[in-house]
């Protein structure tokens, strides 16, 4: 009897942590979805996508170095030999590939198709998580994934079956895969042992990878922008869609699986439409609203996944006794 009472007491706290994790990821989605306006401002003043991504990662790295030193976490700046590969993976996939590959794809294939391919990330997470870490794959998660991808499809108006630029196609898929690898690394590898260090090193290694790409492609001139609006946009993009959103994601991965995190990240799309509506007066189409509701429906399904109604009823009856 005592064992069942203990379990039923612990159960609500586990459920609450899971729900808080899911809804904190929605905040990340809202922040990622807010990138549209500042990105447009930066591009309008001459910043290239690769230059913008490089400067964001560099500024975030400098801030996190200062934060680490102020917190007495000098160890977060030193990488041990066994940590080099996880740090490289986190920076390369989570920062460099995610940002640069998506921008590359949008220049070569339709934006709608780019969003659809990027949002294959949850599928990558579920497959890789199951193969390498035996993550649980429930019917509810599969249903939520299908509804989420359907919502993305509806939001962007679908795509026409025709030939597309193969490099753009691969770039968008690569961006989705990059995010998936970052999520799994944060859940099971570097982020599991030391989340703060993983967070700091992600930006440092990501910035290093992006600087190599920027110099190799001759895009260094894209960083010499004098307009203050472009730099103010860069500051916002660094502090909120980059640093704050990824910090929330890293914390949420302690209580939710990689697959759940990737699916909830799809909320970026309805939030992107919402912010564009508010700040740019771009009224979403009927399909955009329908797709947004489907994505929200997928998140609601996930938010109740760990809530066992039968156990909840038994727990309430036990408390009354």
HELIX and SHEET records of a PDB file:
HELIX    1   1 UNK A    2  UNK A   33  1                                  32    
HELIX    2   2 UNK A   35  UNK A   44  1                                  10    
HELIX    3   3 UNK A   49  UNK A   70  1                                  22    
HELIX    4   4 UNK A   74  UNK A   77  5                                   4    
HELIX    5   5 UNK A   81  UNK A   83  5                                   3    
HELIX    6   6 UNK A   84  UNK A   91  1                                   8    
HELIX    7   7 UNK A   92  UNK A   97  3                                   6    
HELIX    8   8 UNK A   98  UNK A  106  1                                   9    
HELIX    9   9 UNK A  111  UNK A  118  1                                   8    
HELIX   10  10 UNK A  121  UNK A  133  1                                  13    
HELIX   11  11 UNK A  139  UNK A  155  1                                  17    
HELIX   12  12 UNK A  166  UNK A  188  1                                  23    
HELIX   13  13 UNK A  190  UNK A  193  1                                   4    
HELIX   14  14 UNK A  195  UNK A  216  1                                  22    
HELIX   15  15 UNK A  220  UNK A  223  5                                   4    
HELIX   16  16 UNK A  228  UNK A  236  1                                   9    
HELIX   17  17 UNK A  237  UNK A  244  3                                   8    
HELIX   18  18 UNK A  245  UNK A  252  1                                   8    
HELIX   19  19 UNK A  258  UNK A  264  1                                   7    
HELIX   20  20 UNK A  267  UNK A  280  1                                  14    
HELIX   21  21 UNK A  286  UNK A  303  1                                  18    
HELIX   22  22 UNK A  309  UNK A  320  1                                  12    
END                                                                             
